[in-house]
Amino acid sequence: MLVVAYAAQTVAGVVPALAGEPYSVLNVTAVVLLLAYSLGRWASGRGVVVGSCYLLVVHLAREPLYDSSGSSMALGVGALMLPVALGALMRFWARSQVRAREEIRAREREQLARDLHDTVAHHVSGILLHARAAKVRARTDPDAAAEAIDGVERAAARTLDDMRAMVAVLRHDEETGIGSRTPTHGVADIPRLARDQDPGPRVVVNTSGDLDRLPAPVESALFRAAQEAVTNAGRHAQDPTVVSVDLTREGPTVRLRVHDDGRPATTRTRRASPSYGLAGMRERLSLLGGEVSAGPDPGGGWSVVATIPLVTAETEARS
């Protein structure tokens, strides 16, 4: 299309010029510049080089027929190459945004892989202890041995549930070391985010509802979301005094709300730069069927709200 349009523009100007007739090519110049931008934005690397060379060769060959001066020819070269450069710049910017999102997804999946390792190692350690206890008690107290075996069964079932929930959202294997035999951070660790002293605003944590025995991926995602939201409030909110963290379970849904009382100008400040932490939070919760919303609160300040439907999370675990 670039070749056709620029050739048509050239013919529309050169033929009348050679015949000594008035001519005008401005009516198609905008189309040519749009196609030049498209060349830099979407064409292949070879296409950009060939198309740019075509524009320059035809331009430098036809301008002497118009009795154009050297400065006019140089100005024309700049006018033709500028849209190509702008298109290439937009191409590189779009690719950088895609790479940034891919890096966020990769980091979240790497963290999920670590969580998987820690969770399974913790549960398997418990299974091993129950099995050893059953072996010892079987010699003297068969009833106690049966109770220990029941514990092995429960621990194994929960391990499988947690493992399936995490493996369902991973796309590739991740090599991990031996690591620690401690469970990952969960909802029980969220109250530790509270603080009363400087630096930063005061953090108040409130929990309500039945938050026991949530799936391990859900607990880890809620803790990471609360941690990230509190950190963002300290970094980006303008003059906040209190950050409230409210975690509630309402039936089959767990809801996390982190609110700060920063000044309204935070809306412009926060939107001025992309929050990759928020993007990672959305990525992690979306893998569990959850949602994240963030923005200015009607009552003032800024709120981050994350919800996870436990029914969906359990379905993912069994899929």
Secondary structure, 3 states (H helix, E strand, C coil): CHHHHHHHHHHHHHHHHHCCCCCCCHHHHHHHHHHHHHHHHHCCHHHHHHHHHHHHHHHHHHHHHHCCCHHHHHHHHHHHHHHHHHHHHHHHHHHHHHHHHHHHHHHHHHHHHHHHHHHHHHHHHHHHHHHHHHHHHCCCCHHHHHHHHHHHHHHHHHHHHHHHHHHCCCCCCCCCCCCCCCCCCCHHHHHHHCECCCCCCEEEEEEECCCCCCCHHHHHHHHHHHHHHHHHHHHHCCCCCEEEEEEEEECCEEEEEEEECCCCCHHHHHHHCCCHHHHHHHHHHHCCCCEEEEEECCCCCEEEEEEEEHHHHHHHHHC
